[in-house]
Amino acid sequence: MTRKIVIRTAAAVAAAFATIAIASPAQAADTWTKTGPHAGDVCTYPMKTGCDGSASFVHDGEHLYVWDNVADGNSVVAEYWREDVGIGQRNLAWNHYGAGTRLDHNMNMAEGVGIRYRVCLGDYGTGKIWACGDLKVEYA
């Protein structure tokens, strides 16, 4: 009977470690999903009809979502500045997964911290950014 308890306990511990090993990397990385076009809170061309790329900041969990809405060969990038990081920063969240995808850029920000962001078009391979929309300020 003791041997069965040891085997069961070992199996439970192994299962717990396997779950942690699988879950941990996904929480730290950006993720993307197929969603279709989305207007977001900020667009690449605010005055243009339609929205080639868009972004939204979600306060609950501090997620910056970046959508690629058009199959034009361009990547969509959210350029952002966080109040809690300091001077001289320039952060980029690239969605280079193609038209109809949404990038989920998960951040860890304290309650009330501000973020300024805008959405741009660019070339992920070279890192060049050429067209950006207006800045938006929000708070975690």
Buried (B, 14 or more C-beta within 10 A) or exposed (E): EEEEEEEEEEEEEEEEEEEEEEEEEEEEEBEBEEEEBBEBBBBBBEEEEEBBBBBBBBEEEBBBBBBBBBEEEBBBBBBBBBBEEEEEEEBBBBBBBEBBBBBBBBBEBEEEBEBBBBBBBBBBEEEEBEEBBEEBEBEB
